[in-house]
């Protein structure tokens, strides 16, 4: 037994859990190094809150990964407990038996991941198998639970997670992605069903699935990671630490209430924010970066923020209130600049920006190739210009005869710094007689050509694009992205130099903006 346990739990080179492919960009295997950073953060907080005590030397602390995939969190926790509990349990076999039956628990997200996790923890896909390092389990699952579940369909979508019935109600034995931890009205009842009435977890840790296909069109998807976080908090653990896309800081479909709750949550003790996704997870794309947080039930105060810039360069941790703004602004220099801008008390540019489908025409809507209609409207659509009649305009018909400034509704999602914010087309002036499909946004209406040109030039400044960047973490442009941009008089042309003088932006702050925002060659107008 001792030889098997030692083999199962010692380090490897290479570590097999660094070599397996991710299930998808939404169900991501956590690299062992990243998992261990989260555990180091947990251990530091535990020691601070428990008079310097070592969490790994406590035989009574219980751990749950409610979204187990490869089993990396449970494996690394087990490895640390193996070392920390040596004095408490000198016999290795007894020590392993205690840890894996009394302290370490998981809920797998699929049948495949349940097998992977059991193999990582028990050295056997069957916890009660002959090769398992645990002898007392009487079930195949042991403490890593999985059973296939069905969604609870109502009006074409799941009432728990919002998944699309037409997409996931396949009835062919395929994975349903009905995750057990969030498909229940009372998570405490669910945990009692799985692990017993008396089970109370001290630490909940994991990397939840990020999104799931909803009842929208095509590949429409909604975030679901916040549902796992909310369920975990409802279990009242001592500590909770999870990985999330950093998009929740400023955006995300259906995340407004979650974001407001978390920014007001004084129990958030630590956030480690990776600006570039590849510095955390080298093989996947997560626009806007990724982060992990540590929630501490007994903490009441500011949150310690560490920012990891591109290439892994880390800031010094800084304690901040998360509730200063309605979104989380990621960098301290940006916070200082934003404070100066907001001190003016000016109106903001978001009130100018039109809706997602400004003229009621979809992205794939095209008119005629030539001006064949009487009094035609020039239409900017996806990749081409066509012509439509005025009767084809389905919304905001009165805008057709106004001066307008248009921008593409989305960029290519390029997250390389310095950021462009707009693509190479950038904002451009559309005179009366022109409209667009939802490929573009009407960023502003204007009273005349000169005003429209001033708006366009203002939008091209690094200052304007920087202020947008504080609220934009994905490729789509929308009115909310402009809520930090001051709405200035457009009777003059604004340059970066004039804007820096207006807001008292220092040379160091201007240099910081230069590192964030790309110099662009705009087309001639």
Residue, then its C-alpha position, 0 to 999 in steps of 0.5 A: x500500500x505504501x509503495x502504491x500511495x507514494x507512486x500515486x502522489x509524488x511529483x512527475x516530470x512531465x506532469x500528466x495533467x499538463x499534457x491533456x487537451x482541454x474539453x473546450x474553451x468553456x470547460x478548461x483543465x486548470x494547469x497545476x502551477x495555476x492551481x498551486x498558486x490558488x492553494x498558496x493564496x488560500x494557505x496564506x489567508x488561512x494562516x493569517x486568520x488562524x494565528x499562523x496555523x498551517x491548513x495542510x496540518x489540520x486533519x479536520x479541514x474539508x475541501x470540495x471541488x464542485x466542478x471537478x475535471x482533471x482532479x488537479x485541485x484535489x490532487x494538489x490538496x491531497x499532496x499537501x495534506x500528505x506532507x502536512x499531516x505526517x506528524x498526525x498520522x505517521x503511517x502513510x497508509x492511514x494518512x492517505x486513507x484519512x485524507x481521501x475519505x474524510x477531507x477531499x471531495x469532488x463533484x465531476x462535471x461529466x462522466x469522462x472527468x469523473x474517471x480522470x479525477x478518480x484516476x488522479x486521486x485514487x490511482x484508479x477510475x474505480x474508487x473501490x477497485x483493486x488498484x485504488x490507494x483507498x481500501x475503505x470505499x464501498x462505491x465506484x465513485x468514492x468521494x468524487x460523485x457523478x451521475x448524469x442529470x437532465x435539464x429542467x426545461x421550461x419554454x425552451x430553456x433550462x430554468x436553472x442554467x438557461x441552456x437551450x432545449x433545442x441544442x442540449x435535449x438530444x436524447x441520444x446519450x450525449x453529454x447534457x451539461x446539466x451540472x449537478x451543483x447548480x441544477x437544484x433549488x437548494x444546494x445544501x439539500x443537494x450536498x446532503x444527498x451526495x455526502x451526508x447531512x452533517x457535511x460542511x465544507x471549509x474550503x470550496x475551490x474550482x474552475x467552473x464551466x464558463x458558458x453554455x448555449x442558451x435559447x438564442x440564435x445560432x451559437x448564442x451562449x450565456x455565462x454560467x460560472x457566476x451560478x457556481x459561485x453563488x451556489x458555493x457562497x450559499x453553502x457558507x464555506x470558510x473560504x471560496x476560491x474560483x477561476x473566472x473569465x475577467x469579463x465579469x468585471x465590466x460586462x457579460x450577458x446576465x451578469x449585472x446583478x452578479x457584478x453589483x453583488x460582488x463589487x459590494x461584497x466585503x468578503x472578497x479578500x484577494x483577486x489575482x487578475x491576469x490581463x492576458x489569458x495566455x499567461x494563465x492558460x497558454x492553450x485557450x482563448x478567453x477574451x479579456x483575460x482570466x482571474x481567480x479570487x479568494x472569498x473569506x466568510x470572516x473578512x470585512x474590508x478592502x480586497x487585495x488586488x494583484x495585476x499580472x500584466x502581459x508576460x507575467x509581470x506582476x504589480x505589487x498587491x494593493x488593497x482597494x475598495x471594489x465599490x468605487x465604480x459600477x465596474x472594476x477598473x483593473x489598473x491603479x494608474x487607470x483608476x487615478x486618471x478616471x478619478x480626475x476625469x469624473x471629478x469634472x462632473x460632466x455628462x457621458x458619451x454613452x447617451x449619444x450611442x444608438x442601439x445594437x441594430x440602429x436601423x432595424x436591419x440585421x448584419x446579413x441584410x443587403x440591398x441592391x448593388x446599384x442605385x436603382x431606387x428613387x431617392x435611395x439610401x446608401x447602406x453600409x453592411x457586412x463587408x460591402x455597400x448596397x442601396x435600399x429604399x427608404x421603406x426598407x428602413x425598419x427603425x429610426x428612419x429619421x436618422x437617415x437624413x442626419x449627419x452621423x458618426x458610425x463605428x464597426x459594432x465589433x473588432x476582431x477580438x485582438x487582445x494584444x497591447x497596445x489595444x486598438x479599441x476600434x479596427x482600422x476603419x475606426x469611426x467615420x462620418x456618414x452624411x444624410x442619405x446613408x444608413x447601416x446594418x447592425x454591423x455598425x453602431x451609430x456612435x453619435x448624431x450630429x447637427x452638421x458636417x463640422x460637428x460630425x468631423x469633430x466627434x469622429x476626431x475625438x473618438x480617434x484620440x488615445x484619450x477617448x479610446x483609453x476611457x472606452x477600454x476601461x469598460x470594454x473586455x470583449x470585441x463588441x462595442x455597445x453604449x455601456x462601453x462609453x459610460x466613462x467617456x466625457x461628453x464634451x462640446x463638439x464645437x471644437x476639435x479635441x486633441x490628446x494634448x488638449x484633453x491631457x491639459x483639461x484633465x490634468x493628466x501628467x506625463x507619466x499618466x500620458x505615457x501609461x495611456x500610450x502603453x495601453x492604446x495603440x497609435x493608429x493610421x486612420x483612413x483619409x476622410 
